[in-house]
């Protein structure tokens, strides 16, 4: 019997995919960071984006958590 492919359901809503073009030197830096942390470039971008949003709109995070 063939096995199902993909991820197990987590109960969280699926992420929205975004596309961005980056200068080559920025992408190389992201690759270096990812390699150093042993994570994917996508993880580094998500982490940086979450921190940026939290810094720019600190009340947005608290409001979305009901706080």
Phi and psi restraints in degrees (range 20) as a CNS / XPLOR table:
assign (resid 1 and name C) (resid 2 and name N)
       (resid 2 and name CA) (resid 2 and name C) 1.0 -67.5 20.0 2
assign (resid 2 and name N) (resid 2 and name CA)
       (resid 2 and name C) (resid 3 and name N) 1.0 145.5 20.0 2
assign (resid 2 and name C) (resid 3 and name N)
       (resid 3 and name CA) (resid 3 and name C) 1.0 -89.2 20.0 2
assign (resid 3 and name N) (resid 3 and name CA)
       (resid 3 and name C) (resid 4 and name N) 1.0 152.0 20.0 2
assign (resid 3 and name C) (resid 4 and name N)
       (resid 4 and name CA) (resid 4 and name C) 1.0 -74.2 20.0 2
assign (resid 4 and name N) (resid 4 and name CA)
       (resid 4 and name C) (resid 5 and name N) 1.0 144.4 20.0 2
assign (resid 4 and name C) (resid 5 and name N)
       (resid 5 and name CA) (resid 5 and name C) 1.0 -103.9 20.0 2
assign (resid 5 and name N) (resid 5 and name CA)
       (resid 5 and name C) (resid 6 and name N) 1.0 160.0 20.0 2
assign (resid 5 and name C) (resid 6 and name N)
       (resid 6 and name CA) (resid 6 and name C) 1.0 105.6 20.0 2
assign (resid 6 and name N) (resid 6 and name CA)
       (resid 6 and name C) (resid 7 and name N) 1.0 -172.5 20.0 2
assign (resid 6 and name C) (resid 7 and name N)
       (resid 7 and name CA) (resid 7 and name C) 1.0 -92.5 20.0 2
assign (resid 7 and name N) (resid 7 and name CA)
       (resid 7 and name C) (resid 8 and name N) 1.0 155.6 20.0 2
assign (resid 7 and name C) (resid 8 and name N)
       (resid 8 and name CA) (resid 8 and name C) 1.0 -74.5 20.0 2
assign (resid 8 and name N) (resid 8 and name CA)
       (resid 8 and name C) (resid 9 and name N) 1.0 145.8 20.0 2
assign (resid 8 and name C) (resid 9 and name N)
       (resid 9 and name CA) (resid 9 and name C) 1.0 -61.5 20.0 2
assign (resid 9 and name N) (resid 9 and name CA)
       (resid 9 and name C) (resid 10 and name N) 1.0 137.6 20.0 2
assign (resid 9 and name C) (resid 10 and name N)
       (resid 10 and name CA) (resid 10 and name C) 1.0 -109.3 20.0 2
assign (resid 10 and name N) (resid 10 and name CA)
       (resid 10 and name C) (resid 11 and name N) 1.0 -9.9 20.0 2
assign (resid 10 and name C) (resid 11 and name N)
       (resid 11 and name CA) (resid 11 and name C) 1.0 86.8 20.0 2
assign (resid 11 and name N) (resid 11 and name CA)
       (resid 11 and name C) (resid 12 and name N) 1.0 -9.7 20.0 2
assign (resid 11 and name C) (resid 12 and name N)
       (resid 12 and name CA) (resid 12 and name C) 1.0 -91.0 20.0 2
assign (resid 12 and name N) (resid 12 and name CA)
       (resid 12 and name C) (resid 13 and name N) 1.0 151.4 20.0 2
assign (resid 12 and name C) (resid 13 and name N)
       (resid 13 and name CA) (resid 13 and name C) 1.0 -64.1 20.0 2
assign (resid 13 and name N) (resid 13 and name CA)
       (resid 13 and name C) (resid 14 and name N) 1.0 149.0 20.0 2
assign (resid 13 and name C) (resid 14 and name N)
       (resid 14 and name CA) (resid 14 and name C) 1.0 -64.9 20.0 2
assign (resid 14 and name N) (resid 14 and name CA)
       (resid 14 and name C) (resid 15 and name N) 1.0 147.9 20.0 2
assign (resid 14 and name C) (resid 15 and name N)
       (resid 15 and name CA) (resid 15 and name C) 1.0 -74.2 20.0 2
assign (resid 15 and name N) (resid 15 and name CA)
       (resid 15 and name C) (resid 16 and name N) 1.0 152.7 20.0 2
assign (resid 15 and name C) (resid 16 and name N)
       (resid 16 and name CA) (resid 16 and name C) 1.0 -92.4 20.0 2
assign (resid 16 and name N) (resid 16 and name CA)
       (resid 16 and name C) (resid 17 and name N) 1.0 133.4 20.0 2
assign (resid 16 and name C) (resid 17 and name N)
       (resid 17 and name CA) (resid 17 and name C) 1.0 -86.6 20.0 2
assign (resid 17 and name N) (resid 17 and name CA)
       (resid 17 and name C) (resid 18 and name N) 1.0 135.7 20.0 2
assign (resid 17 and name C) (resid 18 and name N)
       (resid 18 and name CA) (resid 18 and name C) 1.0 -127.8 20.0 2
assign (resid 18 and name N) (resid 18 and name CA)
       (resid 18 and name C) (resid 19 and name N) 1.0 150.1 20.0 2
assign (resid 18 and name C) (resid 19 and name N)
       (resid 19 and name CA) (resid 19 and name C) 1.0 -120.6 20.0 2
assign (resid 19 and name N) (resid 19 and name CA)
       (resid 19 and name C) (resid 20 and name N) 1.0 136.2 20.0 2
assign (resid 19 and name C) (resid 20 and name N)
       (resid 20 and name CA) (resid 20 and name C) 1.0 -141.5 20.0 2
assign (resid 20 and name N) (resid 20 and name CA)
       (resid 20 and name C) (resid 21 and name N) 1.0 144.5 20.0 2
assign (resid 20 and name C) (resid 21 and name N)
       (resid 21 and name CA) (resid 21 and name C) 1.0 -97.0 20.0 2
assign (resid 21 and name N) (resid 21 and name CA)
       (resid 21 and name C) (resid 22 and name N) 1.0 133.2 20.0 2
assign (resid 21 and name C) (resid 22 and name N)
       (resid 22 and name CA) (resid 22 and name C) 1.0 -122.5 20.0 2
assign (resid 22 and name N) (resid 22 and name CA)
       (resid 22 and name C) (resid 23 and name N) 1.0 148.1 20.0 2
assign (resid 22 and name C) (resid 23 and name N)
       (resid 23 and name CA) (resid 23 and name C) 1.0 -61.9 20.0 2
assign (resid 23 and name N) (resid 23 and name CA)
       (resid 23 and name C) (resid 24 and name N) 1.0 146.3 20.0 2
assign (resid 23 and name C) (resid 24 and name N)
       (resid 24 and name CA) (resid 24 and name C) 1.0 -53.5 20.0 2
assign (resid 24 and name N) (resid 24 and name CA)
       (resid 24 and name C) (resid 25 and name N) 1.0 -39.5 20.0 2
assign (resid 24 and name C) (resid 25 and name N)
       (resid 25 and name CA) (resid 25 and name C) 1.0 -68.3 20.0 2
assign (resid 25 and name N) (resid 25 and name CA)
       (resid 25 and name C) (resid 26 and name N) 1.0 -34.0 20.0 2
assign (resid 25 and name C) (resid 26 and name N)
       (resid 26 and name CA) (resid 26 and name C) 1.0 -68.0 20.0 2
assign (resid 26 and name N) (resid 26 and name CA)
       (resid 26 and name C) (resid 27 and name N) 1.0 -44.0 20.0 2
assign (resid 26 and name C) (resid 27 and name N)
       (resid 27 and name CA) (resid 27 and name C) 1.0 -63.1 20.0 2
assign (resid 27 and name N) (resid 27 and name CA)
       (resid 27 and name C) (resid 28 and name N) 1.0 -40.2 20.0 2
assign (resid 27 and name C) (resid 28 and name N)
       (resid 28 and name CA) (resid 28 and name C) 1.0 -62.2 20.0 2
assign (resid 28 and name N) (resid 28 and name CA)
       (resid 28 and name C) (resid 29 and name N) 1.0 -39.2 20.0 2
assign (resid 28 and name C) (resid 29 and name N)
       (resid 29 and name CA) (resid 29 and name C) 1.0 -64.4 20.0 2
assign (resid 29 and name N) (resid 29 and name CA)
       (resid 29 and name C) (resid 30 and name N) 1.0 -41.8 20.0 2
assign (resid 29 and name C) (resid 30 and name N)
       (resid 30 and name CA) (resid 30 and name C) 1.0 -61.4 20.0 2
assign (resid 30 and name N) (resid 30 and name CA)
       (resid 30 and name C) (resid 31 and name N) 1.0 -40.5 20.0 2
assign (resid 30 and name C) (resid 31 and name N)
       (resid 31 and name CA) (resid 31 and name C) 1.0 -62.1 20.0 2
assign (resid 31 and name N) (resid 31 and name CA)
       (resid 31 and name C) (resid 32 and name N) 1.0 -42.1 20.0 2
assign (resid 31 and name C) (resid 32 and name N)
       (resid 32 and name CA) (resid 32 and name C) 1.0 -63.3 20.0 2
assign (resid 32 and name N) (resid 32 and name CA)
       (resid 32 and name C) (resid 33 and name N) 1.0 -43.6 20.0 2
assign (resid 32 and name C) (resid 33 and name N)
       (resid 33 and name CA) (resid 33 and name C) 1.0 -62.4 20.0 2
assign (resid 33 and name N) (resid 33 and name CA)
       (resid 33 and name C) (resid 34 and name N) 1.0 -46.1 20.0 2
assign (resid 33 and name C) (resid 34 and name N)
       (resid 34 and name CA) (resid 34 and name C) 1.0 -61.3 20.0 2
assign (resid 34 and name N) (resid 34 and name CA)
       (resid 34 and name C) (resid 35 and name N) 1.0 -43.3 20.0 2
assign (resid 34 and name C) (resid 35 and name N)
       (resid 35 and name CA) (resid 35 and name C) 1.0 -63.2 20.0 2
assign (resid 35 and name N) (resid 35 and name CA)
       (resid 35 and name C) (resid 36 and name N) 1.0 -42.6 20.0 2
assign (resid 35 and name C) (resid 36 and name N)
       (resid 36 and name CA) (resid 36 and name C) 1.0 -63.7 20.0 2
assign (resid 36 and name N) (resid 36 and name CA)
       (resid 36 and name C) (resid 37 and name N) 1.0 -39.9 20.0 2
assign (resid 36 and name C) (resid 37 and name N)
       (resid 37 and name CA) (resid 37 and name C) 1.0 -86.8 20.0 2
assign (resid 37 and name N) (resid 37 and name CA)
       (resid 37 and name C) (resid 38 and name N) 1.0 -7.7 20.0 2
assign (resid 37 and name C) (resid 38 and name N)
       (resid 38 and name CA) (resid 38 and name C) 1.0 60.4 20.0 2
assign (resid 38 and name N) (resid 38 and name CA)
       (resid 38 and name C) (resid 39 and name N) 1.0 46.8 20.0 2
assign (resid 38 and name C) (resid 39 and name N)
       (resid 39 and name CA) (resid 39 and name C) 1.0 -134.3 20.0 2
assign (resid 39 and name N) (resid 39 and name CA)
       (resid 39 and name C) (resid 40 and name N) 1.0 176.7 20.0 2
assign (resid 39 and name C) (resid 40 and name N)
       (resid 40 and name CA) (resid 40 and name C) 1.0 -83.8 20.0 2
assign (resid 40 and name N) (resid 40 and name CA)
       (resid 40 and name C) (resid 41 and name N) 1.0 160.6 20.0 2
assign (resid 40 and name C) (resid 41 and name N)
       (resid 41 and name CA) (resid 41 and name C) 1.0 -60.6 20.0 2
assign (resid 41 and name N) (resid 41 and name CA)
       (resid 41 and name C) (resid 42 and name N) 1.0 -39.0 20.0 2
assign (resid 41 and name C) (resid 42 and name N)
       (resid 42 and name CA) (resid 42 and name C) 1.0 -58.5 20.0 2
assign (resid 42 and name N) (resid 42 and name CA)
       (resid 42 and name C) (resid 43 and name N) 1.0 -40.5 20.0 2
assign (resid 42 and name C) (resid 43 and name N)
       (resid 43 and name CA) (resid 43 and name C) 1.0 -62.6 20.0 2
assign (resid 43 and name N) (resid 43 and name CA)
       (resid 43 and name C) (resid 44 and name N) 1.0 -43.7 20.0 2
assign (resid 43 and name C) (resid 44 and name N)
       (resid 44 and name CA) (resid 44 and name C) 1.0 -61.4 20.0 2
assign (resid 44 and name N) (resid 44 and name CA)
       (resid 44 and name C) (resid 45 and name N) 1.0 -43.3 20.0 2
assign (resid 44 and name C) (resid 45 and name N)
       (resid 45 and name CA) (resid 45 and name C) 1.0 -65.2 20.0 2
assign (resid 45 and name N) (resid 45 and name CA)
       (resid 45 and name C) (resid 46 and name N) 1.0 -44.6 20.0 2
assign (resid 45 and name C) (resid 46 and name N)
       (resid 46 and name CA) (resid 46 and name C) 1.0 -60.7 20.0 2
assign (resid 46 and name N) (resid 46 and name CA)
       (resid 46 and name C) (resid 47 and name N) 1.0 -45.1 20.0 2
assign (resid 46 and name C) (resid 47 and name N)
       (resid 47 and name CA) (resid 47 and name C) 1.0 -60.8 20.0 2
assign (resid 47 and name N) (resid 47 and name CA)
       (resid 47 and name C) (resid 48 and name N) 1.0 -46.8 20.0 2
assign (resid 47 and name C) (resid 48 and name N)
       (resid 48 and name CA) (resid 48 and name C) 1.0 -64.9 20.0 2
assign (resid 48 and name N) (resid 48 and name CA)
       (resid 48 and name C) (resid 49 and name N) 1.0 -39.5 20.0 2
assign (resid 48 and name C) (resid 49 and name N)
       (resid 49 and name CA) (resid 49 and name C) 1.0 -65.7 20.0 2
assign (resid 49 and name N) (resid 49 and name CA)
       (resid 49 and name C) (resid 50 and name N) 1.0 -45.0 20.0 2
assign (resid 49 and name C) (resid 50 and name N)
       (resid 50 and name CA) (resid 50 and name C) 1.0 -60.3 20.0 2
assign (resid 50 and name N) (resid 50 and name CA)
       (resid 50 and name C) (resid 51 and name N) 1.0 -42.4 20.0 2
assign (resid 50 and name C) (resid 51 and name N)
       (resid 51 and name CA) (resid 51 and name C) 1.0 -66.3 20.0 2
assign (resid 51 and name N) (resid 51 and name CA)
       (resid 51 and name C) (resid 52 and name N) 1.0 -39.5 20.0 2
assign (resid 51 and name C) (resid 52 and name N)
       (resid 52 and name CA) (resid 52 and name C) 1.0 -62.4 20.0 2
assign (resid 52 and name N) (resid 52 and name CA)
       (resid 52 and name C) (resid 53 and name N) 1.0 -48.2 20.0 2
assign (resid 52 and name C) (resid 53 and name N)
       (resid 53 and name CA) (resid 53 and name C) 1.0 -62.0 20.0 2
assign (resid 53 and name N) (resid 53 and name CA)
       (resid 53 and name C) (resid 54 and name N) 1.0 -43.6 20.0 2
assign (resid 53 and name C) (resid 54 and name N)
       (resid 54 and name CA) (resid 54 and name C) 1.0 -61.2 20.0 2
assign (resid 54 and name N) (resid 54 and name CA)
       (resid 54 and name C) (resid 55 and name N) 1.0 -38.4 20.0 2
assign (resid 54 and name C) (resid 55 and name N)
       (resid 55 and name CA) (resid 55 and name C) 1.0 -71.6 20.0 2
assign (resid 55 and name N) (resid 55 and name CA)
       (resid 55 and name C) (resid 56 and name N) 1.0 -39.4 20.0 2
assign (resid 55 and name C) (resid 56 and name N)
       (resid 56 and name CA) (resid 56 and name C) 1.0 -76.8 20.0 2
assign (resid 56 and name N) (resid 56 and name CA)
       (resid 56 and name C) (resid 57 and name N) 1.0 -36.8 20.0 2
assign (resid 56 and name C) (resid 57 and name N)
       (resid 57 and name CA) (resid 57 and name C) 1.0 -132.5 20.0 2
assign (resid 57 and name N) (resid 57 and name CA)
       (resid 57 and name C) (resid 58 and name N) 1.0 71.5 20.0 2
assign (resid 57 and name C) (resid 58 and name N)
       (resid 58 and name CA) (resid 58 and name C) 1.0 -61.8 20.0 2
assign (resid 58 and name N) (resid 58 and name CA)
       (resid 58 and name C) (resid 59 and name N) 1.0 -30.3 20.0 2
assign (resid 58 and name C) (resid 59 and name N)
       (resid 59 and name CA) (resid 59 and name C) 1.0 -74.6 20.0 2
assign (resid 59 and name N) (resid 59 and name CA)
       (resid 59 and name C) (resid 60 and name N) 1.0 -24.5 20.0 2
assign (resid 59 and name C) (resid 60 and name N)
       (resid 60 and name CA) (resid 60 and name C) 1.0 -60.1 20.0 2
assign (resid 60 and name N) (resid 60 and name CA)
       (resid 60 and name C) (resid 61 and name N) 1.0 -44.0 20.0 2
assign (resid 60 and name C) (resid 61 and name N)
       (resid 61 and name CA) (resid 61 and name C) 1.0 -63.7 20.0 2
assign (resid 61 and name N) (resid 61 and name CA)
       (resid 61 and name C) (resid 62 and name N) 1.0 -45.6 20.0 2
assign (resid 61 and name C) (resid 62 and name N)
       (resid 62 and name CA) (resid 62 and name C) 1.0 -67.0 20.0 2
assign (resid 62 and name N) (resid 62 and name CA)
       (resid 62 and name C) (resid 63 and name N) 1.0 -39.0 20.0 2
assign (resid 62 and name C) (resid 63 and name N)
       (resid 63 and name CA) (resid 63 and name C) 1.0 -65.9 20.0 2
assign (resid 63 and name N) (resid 63 and name CA)
       (resid 63 and name C) (resid 64 and name N) 1.0 -38.8 20.0 2
assign (resid 63 and name C) (resid 64 and name N)
       (resid 64 and name CA) (resid 64 and name C) 1.0 -70.5 20.0 2
assign (resid 64 and name N) (resid 64 and name CA)
       (resid 64 and name C) (resid 65 and name N) 1.0 -17.5 20.0 2
assign (resid 64 and name C) (resid 65 and name N)
       (resid 65 and name CA) (resid 65 and name C) 1.0 -97.7 20.0 2
assign (resid 65 and name N) (resid 65 and name CA)
       (resid 65 and name C) (resid 66 and name N) 1.0 3.1 20.0 2
assign (resid 65 and name C) (resid 66 and name N)
       (resid 66 and name CA) (resid 66 and name C) 1.0 80.3 20.0 2
assign (resid 66 and name N) (resid 66 and name CA)
       (resid 66 and name C) (resid 67 and name N) 1.0 20.2 20.0 2
